[in-house]
Amino acid sequence: MRQRPVLVYDGDCGFCTRSVRLVERMPTRCEIVAWQFADLDALGATRERAEYEVLWVATDGRVYGGADAVAMLLRDCGGPYVLLGVLIRLPLLRSVARWLYRLVADNRYRLPGGTPACALPADQRPGAAGSNQSLRRGEG
């Protein structure tokens, strides 16, 4: 069992990184780590899932993604955030929250802090390990 929950985000995405800067000012006790630097196996997560959505790894090892991860973060913050986190997990609002999360995630490159690279799959972003950038430049 881990001591603190972990929030896993996309460290190559400007919008995600900007969002995490806001989270750092919230009263959460979570550890925050970019998936690119996380031991995903140890966290019980996969690269595919981490590329797709923000993840919350609870102290008991359960992994929540997307809107559910946001709800868990809010609950962890305590105070008035708890109510919002609980509301997001209610059946009717959960569907809306998941739809809204996916809408934002799919368009993050268009949002403040986002960059065109956010629209690319992680392995195709400039400087990404496994990208074909070196082949396009005639290297390798």
N, CA, C and O of each residue as an XYZ file, in Angstrom:
560
protein
N       0.845     -1.183      0.000
C       0.000      0.000      0.000
C       0.891      1.247      0.000
O       1.841      1.346      0.776
N       0.573      2.172     -0.865
C       1.385      3.379     -0.966
C       0.969      4.402      0.091
O      -0.149      4.371      0.606
N       1.885      5.293      0.393
C       1.653      6.309      1.421
C       0.723      7.429      0.941
O      -0.127      7.919      1.685
N       0.913      7.820     -0.333
C       0.133      8.927     -0.899
C      -0.416      8.511     -2.256
O       0.192      7.699     -2.953
N      -1.561      9.063     -2.629
C      -2.059      8.802     -3.985
C      -1.148      9.490     -5.000
O      -0.371     10.378     -4.652
N      -1.255      9.066     -6.258
C      -0.419      9.613     -7.327
C      -1.309     10.093     -8.464
O      -2.205      9.380     -8.914
N      -1.045     11.316     -8.923
C      -1.709     11.865    -10.093
C      -0.719     11.772    -11.246
O       0.377     12.329    -11.175
N      -1.102     11.072    -12.302
C      -0.232     10.854    -13.458
C      -0.821     11.637    -14.631
O      -1.987     11.467    -14.988
N       0.009     12.498    -15.223
C      -0.454     13.348    -16.320
C       0.525     13.285    -17.488
O       1.594     12.683    -17.379
N       0.158     13.906    -18.600
C       0.994     13.936    -19.798
C       1.942     15.130    -19.714
O       1.532     16.272    -19.921
N       3.197     14.865    -19.413
C       4.191     15.914    -19.252
C       4.622     16.563    -20.550
O       5.299     17.591    -20.523
N       4.248     15.993    -21.685
C       4.588     16.590    -22.981
C       3.499     17.532    -23.480
O       3.676     18.202    -24.497
N       2.400     17.586    -22.787
C       1.270     18.413    -23.208
C       1.274     19.726    -22.429
O       1.251     19.727    -21.198
N       1.304     20.836    -23.154
C       1.306     22.145    -22.512
C       0.055     22.392    -21.692
O       0.136     22.937    -20.591
N      -1.104     21.999    -22.211
C      -2.346     22.197    -21.473
C      -2.351     21.370    -20.186
O      -2.763     21.857    -19.133
N      -1.894     20.122    -20.274
C      -1.861     19.255    -19.098
C      -0.891     19.802    -18.043
O      -1.195     19.813    -16.850
N       0.264     20.249    -18.501
C       1.257     20.794    -17.579
C       0.731     22.055    -16.910
O       0.939     22.265    -15.715
N       0.062     22.879    -17.671
C      -0.528     24.088    -17.095
C      -1.607     23.729    -16.073
O      -1.708     24.365    -15.023
N      -2.399     22.727    -16.376
C      -3.436     22.277    -15.439
C      -2.825     21.752    -14.153
O      -3.351     21.998    -13.068
N      -1.719     21.032    -14.266
C      -1.047     20.491    -13.086
C      -0.505     21.618    -12.214
O      -0.460     21.484    -10.991
N      -0.094     22.724    -12.823
C       0.381     23.871    -12.029
C      -0.749     24.383    -11.144
O      -0.500     24.828    -10.023
N      -1.985     24.326    -11.631
C      -3.141     24.704    -10.808
C      -3.361     23.690     -9.693
O      -3.647     24.061     -8.554
N      -3.227     22.418    -10.023
C      -3.400     21.357     -9.015
C      -2.380     21.508     -7.892
O      -2.693     21.253     -6.729
N      -1.175     21.916     -8.232
C      -0.126     22.077     -7.217
C      -0.491     23.126     -6.170
O       0.045     23.113     -5.062
N      -1.392     24.022     -6.514
C      -1.837     25.050     -5.562
C      -3.046     24.588     -4.742
O      -3.497     25.300     -3.844
N      -3.557     23.424     -5.044
C      -4.714     22.885     -4.322
C      -4.227     22.124     -3.090
O      -3.076     21.690     -3.040
N      -5.098     21.962     -2.102
C      -4.687     21.277     -0.869
C      -4.716     19.747     -0.972
O      -5.336     19.076     -0.147
N      -4.057     19.217     -1.967
C      -4.006     17.770     -2.146
C      -2.726     17.221     -1.531
O      -1.723     17.927     -1.424
N      -2.770     15.978     -1.135
C      -1.571     15.328     -0.589
C      -0.942     14.391     -1.610
O      -0.011     13.651     -1.292
N      -1.458     14.424     -2.850
C      -0.980     13.487     -3.856
C       0.417     13.847     -4.362
O       0.865     14.992     -4.294
N       1.069     12.822     -4.867
C       2.305     12.996     -5.612
C       1.882     13.223     -7.061
O       0.959     12.569     -7.547
N       2.546     14.137     -7.747
C       2.203     14.442     -9.135
C       3.397     14.077     -9.995
O       4.519     14.513     -9.736
N       3.147     13.268    -11.030
C       4.247     12.813    -11.876
C       3.775     12.694    -13.327
O       2.674     12.220    -13.606
N       4.634     13.134    -14.232
C       4.356     12.952    -15.662
C       4.514     11.473    -15.991
O       5.423     10.814    -15.486
N       3.641     10.960    -16.826
C       3.720      9.520    -17.126
C       5.051      9.174    -17.776
O       5.519      8.041    -17.659
N       5.662     10.127    -18.456
C       6.930      9.873    -19.122
C       8.050      9.554    -18.123
O       9.058      8.955    -18.497
N       7.879      9.950    -16.858
C       8.882      9.714    -15.825
C       8.380      8.774    -14.730
O       9.069      8.559    -13.734
N       7.214      8.229    -14.905
C       6.609      7.360    -13.891
C       6.935      5.897    -14.167
O       7.130      5.495    -15.314
N       6.990      5.122    -13.112
C       7.101      3.668    -13.238
C       5.670      3.151    -13.345
O       5.059      2.768    -12.347
N       5.150      3.147    -14.558
C       3.749      2.802    -14.777
C       3.425      1.388    -14.328
O       2.337      1.140    -13.808
N       4.348      0.462    -14.520
C       4.110     -0.914    -14.066
C       3.890     -0.947    -12.558
O       2.962     -1.594    -12.073
N       4.741     -0.252    -11.827
C       4.617     -0.227    -10.367
C       3.320      0.445     -9.925
O       2.778      0.129     -8.866
N       2.833      1.364    -10.736
C       1.584      2.061    -10.411
C       0.348      1.276    -10.837
O      -0.774      1.635    -10.478
N       0.553      0.208    -11.600
C      -0.583     -0.584    -12.070
C      -1.263      0.035    -13.275
O      -2.443     -0.212    -13.525
N      -0.517      0.842    -14.025
C      -1.072      1.526    -15.196
C      -0.294      1.128    -16.441
O       0.764      0.504    -16.361
N      -0.832      1.496    -17.578
C      -0.161      1.228    -18.851
C       0.117      2.545    -19.558
O      -0.522      3.563    -19.294
N       1.073      2.498    -20.450
C       1.398      3.683    -21.244
C       0.184      4.106    -22.073
O      -0.116      5.296    -22.173
N      -0.506      3.144    -22.660
C      -1.667      3.452    -23.499
C      -2.722      4.231    -22.709
O      -3.299      5.199    -23.205
N      -2.955      3.798    -21.496
C      -3.967      4.485    -20.688
C      -3.469      5.868    -20.255
O      -4.235      6.832    -20.255
N      -2.203      5.965    -19.890
C      -1.639      7.247    -19.458
C      -1.621      8.257    -20.602
O      -1.771      9.456    -20.370
N      -1.440      7.784    -21.830
C      -1.481      8.679    -22.992
C      -2.904      9.161    -23.258
O      -3.105     10.251    -23.793
N      -3.884      8.350    -22.883
C      -5.279      8.615    -23.187
C      -5.957      9.552    -22.189
O      -6.812     10.356    -22.560
N      -5.558      9.438    -20.897
C      -6.252     10.189    -19.860
C      -5.377     10.386    -18.633
O      -4.428      9.637    -18.402
N      -5.710     11.407    -17.848
C      -5.046     11.608    -16.567
C      -5.421     10.433    -15.663
O      -6.535      9.914    -15.740
N      -4.488     10.019    -14.809
C      -4.739      8.876    -13.933
C      -4.575      9.273    -12.470
O      -3.737     10.106    -12.125
N      -5.373      8.672    -11.639
C      -5.272      8.811    -10.181
C      -5.039      7.412     -9.643
O      -5.875      6.525     -9.818
N      -3.912      7.215     -8.994
C      -3.614      5.922     -8.382
C      -3.819      6.088     -6.884
O      -3.053      6.779     -6.212
N      -4.860      5.448     -6.371
C      -5.209      5.549     -4.957
C      -4.190      4.798     -4.100
O      -3.418      3.982     -4.603
N      -4.200      5.084     -2.815
C      -3.248      4.432     -1.908
C      -3.446      2.922     -1.869
O      -2.509      2.188     -1.556
N      -4.649      2.448     -2.180
C      -4.897      0.998     -2.189
C      -4.554      0.366     -3.538
O      -4.747     -0.835     -3.725
N      -4.041      1.173     -4.487
C      -3.621      0.653     -5.781
C      -4.654      0.746     -6.885
O      -4.341      0.481     -8.045
N      -5.879      1.116     -6.548
C      -6.893      1.262     -7.602
C      -6.538      2.442     -8.494
O      -6.079      3.481     -8.020
N      -6.758      2.266     -9.798
C      -6.425      3.297    -10.775
C      -7.723      3.849    -11.365
O      -8.557      3.100    -11.874
N      -7.876      5.157    -11.288
C      -9.025      5.860    -11.851
C      -8.518      6.711    -13.009
O      -7.405      7.234    -12.954
N      -9.322      6.851    -14.049
C      -8.889      7.640    -15.195
C      -9.891      8.701    -15.590
O     -11.079      8.597    -15.288
N      -9.398      9.726    -16.269
C     -10.251     10.770    -16.808
C     -11.029     11.524    -15.748
O     -10.467     11.963    -14.744
N     -12.333     11.673    -15.977
C     -13.185     12.414    -15.050
C     -13.199     11.765    -13.672
O     -13.296     12.462    -12.662
N     -13.104     10.448    -13.617
C     -13.072      9.768    -12.317
C     -11.801     10.128    -11.558
O     -11.823     10.252    -10.334
N     -10.684     10.297    -12.282
C      -9.427     10.710    -11.646
C      -9.561     12.127    -11.096
O      -9.081     12.418    -10.000
N     -10.207     12.999    -11.850
C     -10.428     14.369    -11.395
C     -11.299     14.368    -10.147
O     -11.032     15.109     -9.201
N     -12.336     13.542    -10.139
C     -13.212     13.446     -8.971
C     -12.431     12.984     -7.742
O     -12.629     13.509     -6.646
N     -11.561     12.019     -7.919
C     -10.765     11.522     -6.786
C      -9.800     12.597     -6.289
O      -9.584     12.732     -5.085
N      -9.228     13.349     -7.201
C      -8.350     14.464     -6.819
C      -9.120     15.471     -5.972
O      -8.643     15.901     -4.921
N     -10.303     15.842     -6.430
C     -11.113     16.813     -5.698
C     -11.476     16.292     -4.307
O     -11.443     17.043     -3.333
N     -11.816     15.026     -4.217
C     -12.139     14.431     -2.913
C     -10.925     14.443     -1.998
O     -11.055     14.651     -0.792
N      -9.751     14.223     -2.563
C      -8.524     14.226     -1.769
C      -8.208     15.614     -1.211
O      -7.573     15.735     -0.164
N      -8.649     16.654     -1.908
C      -8.361     18.022     -1.476
C      -9.117     18.418     -0.210
O      -8.706     19.334      0.502
N     -10.210     17.736      0.064
C     -10.973     18.058      1.260
C     -11.794     19.327      1.093
O     -11.900     19.876     -0.004
N     -12.369     19.781      2.193
C     -13.155     21.014      2.197
C     -14.243     21.011      1.145
O     -14.871     19.981      0.899
N     -14.472     22.167      0.519
C     -15.551     22.279     -0.466
C     -15.301     21.455     -1.731
O     -16.235     21.168     -2.479
N     -14.054     21.078     -1.970
C     -13.743     20.262     -3.151
C     -14.398     18.877     -3.068
O     -14.746     18.282     -4.087
N     -14.557     18.381     -1.848
C     -15.115     17.038     -1.662
C     -16.496     16.934     -2.292
O     -16.794     15.962     -2.986
N     -17.328     17.923     -2.051
C     -18.690     17.898     -2.588
C     -18.668     17.808     -4.114
O     -19.415     17.027     -4.703
N     -17.829     18.591     -4.737
C     -17.735     18.545     -6.197
C     -17.247     17.175     -6.659
O     -17.764     16.631     -7.636
N     -16.260     16.616     -5.968
C     -15.763     15.284     -6.312
C     -16.825     14.210     -6.169
O     -16.901     13.294     -6.988
N     -17.643     14.318     -5.136
C     -18.728     13.355     -4.922
C     -19.799     13.525     -5.998
O     -20.306     12.538     -6.530
N     -20.141     14.763     -6.318
C     -21.158     15.016     -7.342
C     -20.740     14.455     -8.695
O     -21.559     13.874     -9.407
N     -19.476     14.625     -9.048
C     -18.987     14.128    -10.335
C     -19.137     12.615    -10.451
O     -19.270     12.086    -11.554
N     -19.118     11.923     -9.326
C     -19.202     10.462     -9.351
C     -20.647      9.939     -9.287
O     -20.857      8.729     -9.371
N     -21.628     10.809     -9.143
C     -23.024     10.365     -9.167
C     -23.375      9.903    -10.585
O     -22.890     10.482    -11.557
N     -24.211      8.870    -10.713
C     -24.478      8.266    -12.025
C     -24.800      9.249    -13.149
O     -24.160      9.189    -14.199
N     -25.752     10.137    -12.974
C     -26.130     11.052    -14.054
C     -24.993     12.030    -14.358
O     -24.650     12.247    -15.521
N     -24.425     12.606    -13.333
C     -23.353     13.578    -13.537
C     -22.060     12.909    -14.008
O     -21.258     13.534    -14.702
N     -21.858     11.659    -13.641
C     -20.665     10.934    -14.085
C     -20.633     10.841    -15.612
O     -19.581     11.027    -16.225
N     -21.767     10.557    -16.214
C     -21.824     10.479    -17.671
C     -21.491     11.822    -18.305
O     -20.746     11.883    -19.283
N     -22.035     12.887    -17.756
C     -21.757     14.227    -18.267
C     -20.286     14.575    -18.049
O     -19.637     15.113    -18.945
N     -19.762     14.272    -16.872
C     -18.361     14.577    -16.560
C     -17.421     13.812    -17.491
O     -16.430     14.371    -17.961
N     -17.720     12.553    -17.759
C     -16.877     11.762    -18.659
C     -16.917     12.317    -20.080
O     -15.890     12.389    -20.755
N     -18.109     12.709    -20.529
C     -18.234     13.304    -21.856
C     -17.447     14.616    -21.930
O     -16.723     14.857    -22.896
N     -17.593     15.459    -20.906
C     -16.894     16.737    -20.872
C     -15.380     16.533    -20.798
O     -14.624     17.237    -21.467
N     -14.943     15.580    -19.993
C     -13.500     15.295    -19.907
C     -12.965     14.899    -21.280
O     -11.936     15.417    -21.712
N     -13.643     13.998    -21.964
C     -13.186     13.527    -23.275
C     -13.173     14.674    -24.280
O     -12.261     14.765    -25.102
N     -14.181     15.556    -24.221
C     -14.226     16.713    -25.106
C     -12.991     17.595    -24.891
O     -12.348     18.015    -25.853
N     -12.670     17.867    -23.647
C     -11.490     18.682    -23.334
C     -10.218     17.950    -23.751
O      -9.352     18.536    -24.402
N     -10.097     16.681    -23.385
C      -8.881     15.920    -23.696
C      -8.647     15.826    -25.202
O      -7.511     15.938    -25.662
N      -9.694     15.627    -25.954
C      -9.555     15.503    -27.405
C      -9.230     16.828    -28.084
O      -8.772     16.846    -29.226
N      -9.465     17.931    -27.390
C      -9.229     19.256    -27.970
C      -8.204     20.060    -27.182
O      -8.155     21.283    -27.315
N      -7.401     19.417    -26.380
C      -6.465     20.121    -25.497
C      -5.457     20.964    -26.250
O      -4.968     21.960    -25.718
N      -5.142     20.589    -27.457
C      -4.195     21.380    -28.239
C      -4.778     22.729    -28.651
O      -4.036     23.631    -29.040
N      -6.092     22.872    -28.569
C      -6.768     24.124    -28.919
C      -6.975     25.031    -27.700
O      -7.344     26.196    -27.851
N      -6.742     24.509    -26.514
C      -7.034     25.227    -25.278
C      -5.825     26.019    -24.807
O      -4.708     25.763    -25.259
N      -6.029     26.984    -23.900
C      -4.906     27.779    -23.388
C      -3.795     26.881    -22.837
O      -4.042     25.984    -22.030
N      -2.588     27.142    -23.285
C      -1.443     26.337    -22.857
C      -1.172     25.171    -23.771
O      -0.080     24.603    -23.743
N      -2.150     24.800    -24.586
C      -1.975     23.680    -25.498
C      -1.081     24.065    -26.660
O      -0.946     25.242    -26.995
N      -0.483     23.074    -27.260
C       0.365     23.292    -28.429
C      -0.056     22.302    -29.508
O      -0.739     21.323    -29.208
N       0.336     22.535    -30.751
C       0.003     21.572    -31.806
C       0.515     20.165    -31.487
O      -0.090     19.180    -31.908
N       1.619     20.063    -30.749
C       2.162     18.744    -30.397
C       1.185     17.950    -29.538
O       1.205     16.719    -29.559
N       0.329     18.638    -28.783
C      -0.652     17.943    -27.938
C      -1.628     17.109    -28.775
O      -2.221     16.154    -28.274
N      -1.787     17.469    -30.032
C      -2.711     16.745    -30.902
C      -2.104     15.470    -31.445
O      -2.823     14.606    -31.947
N      -0.787     15.338    -31.351
C      -0.109     14.165    -31.888
C      -0.075     13.040    -30.876
O      -0.046     13.298    -29.673
N      -0.076     11.793    -31.334
C       0.158     10.683    -30.410
C       1.516     10.881    -29.743
O       2.427     11.441    -30.353
N       1.658     10.436    -28.522
C       2.871     10.683    -27.736
C       4.140     10.263    -28.462
O       5.154     10.955    -28.370
N       4.109      9.147    -29.182
C       5.334      8.677    -29.835
C       5.674      9.459    -31.104
O       6.726      9.236    -31.703
N       4.796     10.372    -31.517
C       5.065     11.172    -32.712
C       5.402     12.626    -32.382
O       5.626     13.432    -33.285
N       5.439     12.962    -31.093
C       5.748     14.335    -30.702
C       7.229     14.615    -30.886
O       8.051     13.710    -30.746
N       7.578     15.849    -31.197
C       8.995     16.190    -31.370
C       9.813     15.771    -30.148
O       9.462     16.079    -29.009
N      10.900     15.068    -30.410
C      11.797     14.649    -29.334
C      11.365     13.417    -28.586
O      12.055     12.997    -27.657
N      10.239     12.815    -28.956
C       9.740     11.644    -28.240
C      10.584     10.424    -28.581
O      11.015     10.242    -29.720
N      10.808      9.601    -27.578
C      11.502      8.332    -27.814
C      10.622      7.494    -28.723
O       9.416      7.382    -28.500
N      11.215      6.913    -29.733
C      10.451      6.074    -30.648
C       9.806      6.845    -31.776
O       9.142      6.256    -32.630
N       9.994      8.179    -31.795
C       9.398      8.933    -32.895
C      10.235      8.741    -34.146
O      11.385      8.307    -34.080
N       9.659      9.062    -35.259
C      10.366      8.932    -36.531
C      11.067     10.230    -36.910
O      11.477     10.392    -38.059
N      11.214     11.155    -35.971
C      11.847     12.427    -36.258
C      13.243     12.244    -36.824
O      13.619     12.919    -37.783
N      14.028     11.320    -36.230
C      15.407     11.140    -36.703
C      15.426     10.574    -38.110
O      16.329     10.899    -38.881
N      14.459      9.735    -38.475
C      14.418      9.171    -39.816
C      14.052     10.244    -40.837
O      14.561     10.233    -41.958
N      13.174     11.168    -40.458
C      12.799     12.238    -41.367
C      13.941     13.203    -41.627
O      13.992     13.839    -42.680
N      14.857     13.315    -40.672
C      16.011     14.195    -40.842
C      17.155     13.492    -41.523
O      18.211     14.086    -41.741
N      16.958     12.209    -41.870
C      18.012     11.455    -42.532
C      18.998     10.840    -41.577
O      20.048     10.359    -42.003
N      18.688     10.840    -40.283
C      19.562     10.208    -39.292
C      19.077      8.783    -39.058
O      17.917      8.469    -39.327
N      19.942      7.937    -38.568
C      19.537      6.580    -38.166
C      19.464      5.714    -39.312
O      19.140      4.534    -39.175
